[in-house]
């Protein structure tokens, strides 16, 4: 199971769950190219701590 599959499974239980993916392989993952649904965000590595903190607070 990859991260997207886990997020989708978790959302069957909690449909309002916000999801933040962090990846170094966004172009090859199932979270890029417009495949995110509302409430899902993605950060790519390397990431800036301030950016990470801002996304978590959102």
C-alpha positions as CSV (number, residue, x, y, z in Angstrom):
1,X,0.0,0.0,0.0
2,X,1.4,3.4,-0.9
3,X,0.6,6.7,0.8
4,X,-2.2,7.6,-1.6
5,X,-3.9,4.3,-1.1
6,X,-3.6,4.7,2.7
7,X,-5.1,8.2,2.4
8,X,-8.0,7.0,0.3
9,X,-8.7,4.1,2.8
10,X,-8.5,6.5,5.8
11,X,-11.0,8.8,4.0
12,X,-13.5,6.1,3.8
13,X,-13.7,6.3,7.6
14,X,-13.1,10.0,7.9
15,X,-14.2,11.7,4.6
16,X,-13.1,15.2,5.9
17,X,-9.6,14.1,6.7
18,X,-7.0,16.5,5.5
19,X,-3.9,14.9,3.9
20,X,-0.4,16.2,3.4
21,X,1.9,14.1,1.3
22,X,5.6,14.6,1.5
23,X,7.7,13.1,-1.3
24,X,10.9,13.3,-3.1
25,X,9.3,11.6,-6.1
26,X,6.2,13.7,-6.8
27,X,6.5,13.3,-10.6
28,X,6.4,9.5,-10.3
29,X,3.9,9.2,-7.4
30,X,0.2,8.9,-7.4
31,X,-0.2,12.4,-5.9
32,X,1.0,14.5,-8.9
33,X,-0.5,15.6,-12.2
34,X,-3.8,16.8,-10.9
35,X,-4.7,13.5,-9.1
36,X,-5.2,15.2,-5.7
37,X,-8.7,15.5,-4.4
38,X,-9.9,18.5,-2.3
39,X,-8.2,18.5,1.1
40,X,-5.0,16.9,-0.2
41,X,-1.8,18.8,-0.6
42,X,1.7,17.7,-1.5
43,X,5.2,19.0,-0.5
44,X,8.3,17.9,-2.3
45,X,11.7,17.2,-0.7
46,X,13.9,18.8,0.1
47,X,11.5,21.0,2.0
48,X,11.9,24.2,4.0
49,X,10.8,23.8,7.6
50,X,8.8,27.1,7.5
51,X,6.9,25.8,4.5
52,X,6.1,22.5,6.2
53,X,4.9,24.3,9.3
54,X,2.7,26.7,7.3
55,X,1.1,23.7,5.4
56,X,0.4,21.9,8.7
57,X,-1.2,25.0,10.2
58,X,-3.4,25.3,7.1
